[in-house]
């Protein structure tokens, strides 16, 4: 899928229901249990963007996102939540084709 690259802090709720791909680190025990990798390892998530919340902390912008993904260990849909900073680029693709 080809998509548009966007800085993570530019995500808005209007982007919900797009396919999103981004890289981060496994930072929650639940992610490890679901088979996304070991704690601290890089992971690439790809799924449907469900929710976006934007904010600032000490002058730094961030986006908290909820994404529906398929867990490797269960092969079932699950929602993950991640907070992404301005150093992260995501790829958004329309689901309607």
DSSP file (Angstrom, degrees, kcal/mol; ACC not computed):
  #  RESIDUE AA STRUCTURE BP1 BP2  ACC     N-H-->O    O-->H-N    N-H-->O    O-->H-N    TCO  KAPPA ALPHA  PHI   PSI    X-CA   Y-CA   Z-CA
    1    1 A X              0   0    0      0, 0.0     2,-0.4     0, 0.0    92,-0.0   0.000 360.0 360.0 360.0 129.5    0.0    0.0    0.0
    2    2 A X        +     0   0    0     89,-0.0     2,-0.3     2,-0.0    89,-0.0  -0.782 360.0 159.9 -92.2 141.4    1.3    3.4   -0.9
    3    3 A X        -     0   0    0     -2,-0.4     2,-0.4    90,-0.1    90,-0.2  -0.841  41.5 -83.5-146.8-176.8    0.3    6.2    1.5
    4    4 A X  E     -A   92   0A   0     88,-2.5    88,-2.7    -2,-0.3     2,-0.4  -0.815  37.4-130.2 -99.1 138.4    1.2    9.6    2.6
    5    5 A X  E     +A   91   0A   0     -2,-0.4     2,-0.4    86,-0.2    86,-0.2  -0.716  31.4 178.1 -88.1 133.9    3.9   10.1    5.2
    6    6 A X  E     -A   90   0A   0     84,-2.7    84,-3.1    -2,-0.4     2,-0.2  -0.990  35.7-110.0-138.0 140.9    3.0   12.3    8.1
    7    7 A X  E >   -A   89   0A   0     -2,-0.4     3,-2.3    82,-0.2     4,-0.3  -0.552  36.4-122.8 -66.6 136.7    4.8   13.4   11.2
    8    8 A X  G >  S+     0   0    0     80,-2.8     3,-1.4    77,-0.4    78,-0.2   0.808 109.2  58.3 -56.2 -34.4    3.0   11.7   14.1
    9    9 A X  G 3  S+     0   0    0     79,-0.3    -1,-0.3     1,-0.3    53,-0.1   0.592  97.2  63.6 -75.8  -6.9    2.2   14.9   16.0
   10   10 A X  G <  S+     0   0    0     -3,-2.3    -1,-0.3    53,-0.1    -2,-0.2   0.483  76.8 115.9 -90.4  -4.3    0.3   16.1   12.9
   11   11 A X    <   -     0   0    0     -3,-1.4     2,-0.3    -4,-0.3    -3,-0.0  -0.365  45.4-172.6 -63.8 144.5   -2.2   13.2   13.2
   12   12 A X    >   -     0   0    0     51,-0.1     3,-2.4     1,-0.0     4,-0.2  -0.902  41.2-104.1-134.2 162.7   -5.8   14.3   13.9
   13   13 A X  G >  S+     0   0    0     -2,-0.3     3,-2.0     1,-0.3    -2,-0.0   0.808 118.0  69.3 -58.2 -28.5   -9.0   12.5   14.8
   14   14 A X  G 3  S+     0   0    0      1,-0.3    -1,-0.3     3,-0.0    -3,-0.0   0.699  89.9  63.5 -62.3 -18.3  -10.1   13.2   11.2
   15   15 A X  G X  S+     0   0    0     -3,-2.4     3,-1.0     2,-0.0    -1,-0.3   0.540  77.9 120.4 -82.1  -7.2   -7.4   10.6   10.2
   16   16 A X  T <   +     0   0    0     -3,-2.0    34,-0.2     1,-0.2     3,-0.1  -0.194  64.8  34.6 -58.3 151.9   -9.2    7.9   12.1
   17   17 A X  T 3  S+     0   0    0     32,-4.0    78,-0.5     1,-0.3     2,-0.3   0.641  91.8 117.9  71.2  19.7  -10.3    4.9   10.0
   18   18 A X  E <  S-B   94   0A   0     -3,-1.0    31,-2.9    31,-0.3     2,-0.4  -0.786  75.5-104.5-100.8 155.7   -7.2    5.1    7.8
   19   19 A X  E     -BC  93  48A   0     74,-2.9    74,-2.4    -2,-0.3     2,-0.4  -0.673  44.3-166.6 -75.4 133.1   -4.6    2.3    7.6
   20   20 A X  E     -BC  92  47A   0     27,-3.2    27,-2.1    -2,-0.4     2,-0.4  -0.963  15.0-172.5-127.3 142.3   -1.6    3.4    9.6
   21   21 A X  E     +BC  91  46A   0     70,-1.8    70,-2.4    -2,-0.4     2,-0.3  -1.000  19.2 151.0-131.2 134.4    2.0    2.0    9.8
   22   22 A X  E     - C   0  45A   0     23,-2.0    23,-2.6    -2,-0.4     2,-0.4  -0.989  35.2-126.6-157.8 157.8    4.6    3.2   12.2
   23   23 A X  E     + C   0  44A   0     66,-0.5     2,-0.2    -2,-0.3    21,-0.2  -0.897  38.7 141.5-110.9 139.3    7.7    1.9   14.1
   24   24 A X  E     - C   0  43A   0     19,-2.5    19,-2.8    -2,-0.4     2,-0.4  -0.788  48.7 -83.7-150.4-167.1    8.2    2.2   17.8
   25   25 A X  E     - C   0  42A   0     17,-0.3     2,-0.6    -2,-0.2    17,-0.2  -0.872  41.9-104.3-110.3 146.1    9.6    0.1   20.6
   26   26 A X        +     0   0    0     15,-3.0    14,-3.3    12,-0.4    15,-0.1  -0.577  54.9 158.0 -64.6 114.3    7.9   -2.7   22.5
   27   27 A X        +     0   0    0     -2,-0.6     2,-0.4    12,-0.2    -1,-0.2   0.271  44.7  67.8-130.4   9.1    7.2   -0.8   25.7
   28   28 A X  S >> S-     0   0    0      1,-0.1     4,-1.5     0, 0.0     3,-0.6  -0.996  71.3-135.0-132.7 139.0    4.3   -2.7   27.3
   29   29 A X  H 3> S+     0   0    0     -2,-0.4     4,-2.5     1,-0.2     5,-0.2   0.870 107.1  60.2 -56.3 -37.5    4.2   -6.1   28.8
   30   30 A X  H 3> S+     0   0    0      1,-0.2     4,-2.0     2,-0.2    -1,-0.2   0.867 100.8  53.9 -60.9 -36.7    0.9   -6.8   27.0
   31   31 A X  H <4>S+     0   0    0     -3,-0.6     5,-2.4     2,-0.2     4,-0.4   0.908 109.3  48.3 -64.4 -40.3    2.6   -6.2   23.6
   32   32 A X  H ><5S+     0   0    0     -4,-1.5     3,-1.3     1,-0.2     5,-0.4   0.928 111.1  50.3 -63.9 -45.0    5.2   -8.8   24.5
   33   33 A X  H 3<5S+     0   0    0     -4,-2.5    -1,-0.2     1,-0.3    -2,-0.2   0.824 106.9  54.9 -63.0 -32.1    2.5  -11.3   25.6
   34   34 A X  T 3<5S-     0   0    0     -4,-2.0    39,-2.6    -5,-0.2    40,-0.4   0.537 122.5-106.0 -80.1  -6.6    0.6  -10.7   22.4
   35   35 A X  T < 5S+     0   0    0     -3,-1.3    -3,-0.2    -4,-0.4    -2,-0.1   0.666  80.3 129.4  96.1  18.1    3.7  -11.6   20.4
   36   36 A X  S   <S-     0   0    0     -5,-2.4     2,-0.2     1,-0.3    -4,-0.2   0.534  77.7 -83.4 -82.5  -4.6    4.9   -8.3   19.1
   37   37 A X        -     0   0    0     -5,-0.4    -1,-0.3    -6,-0.3     2,-0.2  -0.783  59.1 -46.3 132.9-176.3    8.4   -8.8   20.3
   38   38 A X  S >  S-     0   0    0     -2,-0.2     3,-2.5     1,-0.1   -12,-0.4  -0.615  71.3 -80.2 -92.0 152.6   10.5   -8.5   23.4
   39   39 A X  T 3  S+     0   0    0      1,-0.3   -12,-0.2    -2,-0.2    -1,-0.1  -0.233 117.8  16.5 -51.0 128.2   10.5   -5.5   25.7
   40   40 A X  T 3  S+     0   0    0    -14,-3.3    -1,-0.3     1,-0.3     2,-0.2   0.273  96.4 121.7  90.4 -10.1   12.7   -2.7   24.2
   41   41 A X  S <  S-     0   0    0     -3,-2.5   -15,-3.0   -15,-0.1    -1,-0.3  -0.534  70.8-100.5 -83.8 152.0   12.9   -4.2   20.7
   42   42 A X  E     -C   25   0A   0    -17,-0.2     2,-0.3    -2,-0.2   -17,-0.3  -0.428  42.5-175.5 -67.2 145.9   11.7   -2.3   17.6
   43   43 A X  E     -C   24   0A   0    -19,-2.8   -19,-2.5    -2,-0.1     2,-0.6  -0.996  19.6-144.8-141.8 142.1    8.2   -3.2   16.3
   44   44 A X  E     -C   23   0A   0     -2,-0.3     2,-0.4   -21,-0.2   -21,-0.2  -0.948  18.0-160.4-108.0 120.1    6.3   -2.1   13.3
   45   45 A X  E     -C   22   0A   0    -23,-2.6   -23,-2.0    -2,-0.6     2,-0.4  -0.794  10.5-179.6 -98.3 141.6    2.6   -1.8   13.8
   46   46 A X  E     +C   21   0A   0     -2,-0.4    24,-0.4   -25,-0.2     2,-0.3  -0.971  30.7  97.7-140.5 124.2    0.1   -1.8   10.9
   47   47 A X  E    S-C   20   0A   0    -27,-2.1   -27,-3.2    -2,-0.4     2,-0.5  -0.962  71.4 -44.1-178.1-168.2   -3.6   -1.5   11.4
   48   48 A X  E     -CD  19  68A   0     20,-1.9    20,-2.8    -2,-0.3     2,-0.5  -0.727  49.9-129.5 -88.3 123.5   -6.6    0.7   11.5
   49   49 A X  E     + D   0  67A   0    -31,-2.9   -32,-4.0    -2,-0.5   -31,-0.3  -0.606  33.2 171.7 -71.2 120.2   -6.2    4.0   13.2
   50   50 A X  E     +     0   0A   0     16,-3.1     2,-0.3    -2,-0.5    17,-0.2   0.791  56.6   8.2-102.1 -36.0   -9.2    4.2   15.7
   51   51 A X  E     - D   0  66A   0     15,-1.5    15,-2.1   -36,-0.1     2,-0.4  -0.999  53.1-163.3-153.6 145.1   -8.5    7.3   17.8
   52   52 A X  E     - D   0  65A   0     -2,-0.3     2,-0.4    13,-0.2    13,-0.2  -0.999   5.7-179.6-132.7 132.9   -6.1   10.3   18.1
   53   53 A X  E     - D   0  64A   0     11,-2.3    11,-3.4    -2,-0.4     2,-0.3  -0.999  13.6-158.7-128.9 129.1   -5.5   12.6   21.1
   54   54 A X  E     + D   0  63A   0     -2,-0.4     2,-0.3     9,-0.2     9,-0.2  -0.784  21.9 146.4-107.1 151.0   -3.0   15.4   20.7
   55   55 A X  E     - D   0  62A   0      7,-2.2     7,-2.3    -2,-0.3     2,-0.4  -0.968  35.4-122.7-164.6-179.5   -1.2   17.2   23.5
   56   56 A X  E     - D   0  61A   0     -2,-0.3     2,-0.4     5,-0.2     5,-0.2  -0.996  14.4-172.4-136.1 139.3    1.9   19.0   24.7
   57   57 A X  E >  S- D   0  60A   0      3,-2.4     3,-2.1    -2,-0.4    -2,-0.0  -0.977  78.6 -18.6-133.6 121.5    4.1   18.2   27.7
   58   58 A X  T 3  S-     0   0    0     -2,-0.4     3,-0.1     1,-0.3    -1,-0.1   0.880 130.2 -49.8  49.8  43.1    6.9   20.7   28.7
   59   59 A X  T 3  S+     0   0    0      1,-0.2     2,-0.5     0, 0.0    -1,-0.3   0.460 113.7 119.0  80.5   1.1    6.7   22.2   25.2
   60   60 A X  E <   -D   57   0A   0     -3,-2.1    -3,-2.4    25,-0.0    -1,-0.2  -0.884  57.1-137.7-104.8 127.7    6.9   18.9   23.4
   61   61 A X  E     +D   56   0A   0     -2,-0.5    25,-0.6    -5,-0.2     2,-0.3  -0.500  27.5 171.4 -81.0 150.6    4.1   17.8   21.1
   62   62 A X  E     -DE  55  85A   0     -7,-2.3    -7,-2.2    23,-0.2     2,-0.4  -0.977  24.7-143.9-151.0 161.0    2.8   14.2   21.1
   63   63 A X  E     -DE  54  84A   0     21,-2.4    21,-3.0    -2,-0.3     2,-0.6  -0.994   8.7-154.7-128.9 125.8   -0.1   12.1   19.7
   64   64 A X  E     -DE  53  83A   0    -11,-3.4   -11,-2.3    -2,-0.4     2,-0.3  -0.892  25.1-174.0 -95.9 122.5   -1.7    9.3   21.7
   65   65 A X  E     -DE  52  82A   0     17,-3.0    17,-2.2    -2,-0.6     2,-0.5  -0.880  23.3-151.6-121.4 150.6   -3.2    6.9   19.2
   66   66 A X  E     -DE  51  81A   0    -15,-2.1   -16,-3.1    -2,-0.3   -15,-1.5  -0.990  21.9-174.8-117.9 127.6   -5.3    3.7   19.4
   67   67 A X  E     -DE  49  80A   0     13,-2.6    13,-2.6    -2,-0.5     2,-0.7  -0.973  23.7-135.6-128.4 134.5   -4.8    1.3   16.6
   68   68 A X  E     +DE  48  79A   0    -20,-2.8   -20,-1.9    -2,-0.4     2,-0.3  -0.818  40.6 162.7 -89.2 117.5   -6.6   -2.0   15.8
   69   69 A X  E     - E   0  78A   0      9,-3.0     9,-2.9    -2,-0.7     2,-0.6  -0.815  42.5-106.2-129.6 167.1   -4.0   -4.6   14.9
   70   70 A X  E     - E   0  77A   0    -24,-0.4     2,-0.3    -2,-0.3     7,-0.2  -0.882  34.9-131.8 -97.2 124.3   -3.8   -8.4   14.6
   71   71 A X     >  -     0   0    0      5,-2.6     4,-2.7    -2,-0.6     5,-0.3  -0.593   6.9-141.0 -77.2 130.4   -1.9   -9.9   17.5
   72   72 A X  T  4 S+     0   0    0     -2,-0.3   -37,-0.2     1,-0.2    -1,-0.1   0.873  98.1  47.8 -59.1 -39.4    0.8  -12.5   16.3
   73   73 A X  T  4 S+     0   0    0    -39,-2.6    -1,-0.2     1,-0.2   -38,-0.1   0.833 126.9  23.6 -74.6 -31.9    0.2  -14.9   19.1
   74   74 A X  T  4 S-     0   0    0    -40,-0.4    -2,-0.2     2,-0.2    -1,-0.2   0.635  87.2-138.1-108.1 -18.3   -3.6  -15.0   19.0
   75   75 A X     <  +     0   0    0     -4,-2.7     2,-0.3     1,-0.3    -3,-0.1   0.751  65.4 122.6  59.0  26.5   -4.4  -14.0   15.4
   76   76 A X  S    S-     0   0    0     -5,-0.3    -5,-2.6     1,-0.0    -1,-0.3  -0.839  71.6 -98.5-115.0 154.1   -7.2  -11.9   16.8
   77   77 A X  E     +E   70   0A   0     -2,-0.3     2,-0.3    -7,-0.2    -7,-0.2  -0.479  47.8 168.6 -68.3 138.1   -7.8   -8.2   16.5
   78   78 A X  E     -E   69   0A   0     -9,-2.9    -9,-3.0    -2,-0.2     2,-0.5  -0.980  31.9-119.8-145.8 153.6   -6.7   -6.2   19.5
   79   79 A X  E     -E   68   0A   0     -2,-0.3     2,-0.4   -11,-0.2   -11,-0.2  -0.824  25.2-168.5 -97.1 133.9   -6.3   -2.5   20.2
   80   80 A X  E     -E   67   0A   0    -13,-2.6   -13,-2.6    -2,-0.5     2,-0.4  -0.905   8.4-149.7-115.3 150.9   -2.9   -1.1   21.1
   81   81 A X  E     +E   66   0A   0     -2,-0.4     2,-0.3   -15,-0.2   -15,-0.2  -0.971  20.0 172.6-119.6 135.2   -2.3    2.4   22.4
   82   82 A X  E     -E   65   0A   0    -17,-2.2   -17,-3.0    -2,-0.4     2,-0.6  -0.996  27.2-140.0-142.7 146.0    0.9    4.3   21.8
   83   83 A X  E     -E   64   0A   0     -2,-0.3     2,-0.4   -19,-0.2   -19,-0.2  -0.941  26.0-168.2-106.8 121.8    2.2    7.8   22.4
   84   84 A X  E     -E   63   0A   0    -21,-3.0   -21,-2.4    -2,-0.6     2,-0.1  -0.901   3.9-154.3-116.0 138.1    4.3    9.1   19.5
   85   85 A X  E >   -E   62   0A   0     -2,-0.4     3,-1.8   -23,-0.2   -77,-0.4  -0.341  40.9 -85.7 -99.3-176.8    6.5   12.2   19.4
   86   86 A X  T 3  S+     0   0    0    -25,-0.6   -78,-0.1     1,-0.3   -24,-0.1   0.627 119.9  70.0 -67.1 -13.9    7.6   14.5   16.7
   87   87 A X  T 3  S+     0   0    0    -80,-0.1     2,-0.4   -79,-0.0    -1,-0.3   0.498  86.4  84.9 -81.3  -2.6   10.6   12.2   15.9
   88   88 A X    <   -     0   0    0     -3,-1.8   -80,-2.8   -66,-0.0     2,-0.4  -0.856  60.5-161.6-106.9 133.4    8.2    9.5   14.5
   89   89 A X  E     -A    7   0A   0     -2,-0.4   -66,-0.5   -82,-0.2     2,-0.3  -0.931  11.1-166.5-108.8 135.5    6.9    9.4   11.0
   90   90 A X  E     -A    6   0A   0    -84,-3.1   -84,-2.7    -2,-0.4     2,-0.5  -0.814  15.8-133.1-117.0 159.6    3.8    7.4   10.2
   91   91 A X  E     -AB   5  21A   0    -70,-2.4   -70,-1.8    -2,-0.3     2,-0.4  -0.969  19.9-164.3-113.9 125.8    2.3    6.3    6.9
   92   92 A X  E     -AB   4  20A   0    -88,-2.7   -88,-2.5    -2,-0.5     2,-0.4  -0.909   7.7-179.2-110.8 136.2   -1.4    6.8    6.3
   93   93 A X  E     - B   0  19A   0    -74,-2.4   -74,-2.9    -2,-0.4     2,-0.1  -0.997  31.9-111.5-133.9 138.0   -3.4    5.0    3.6
   94   94 A X  E     - B   0  18A   0     -2,-0.4   -76,-0.1   -76,-0.2   -77,-0.1  -0.457  16.3-153.7 -65.3 136.7   -7.1    5.3    2.8
   95   95 A X  S    S+     0   0    0    -78,-0.5     2,-0.5    -2,-0.1    -1,-0.2   0.760  78.2  81.8 -80.5 -26.6   -9.0    2.1    3.5
   96   96 A X              0   0    0      1,-0.1    -2,-0.1    -3,-0.0   -78,-0.0  -0.691 360.0 360.0 -80.5 123.5  -11.6    2.9    0.9
   97   97 A X              0   0    0     -2,-0.5    -1,-0.1     0, 0.0    -3,-0.0   0.458 360.0 360.0-112.8 360.0  -10.2    1.9   -2.4
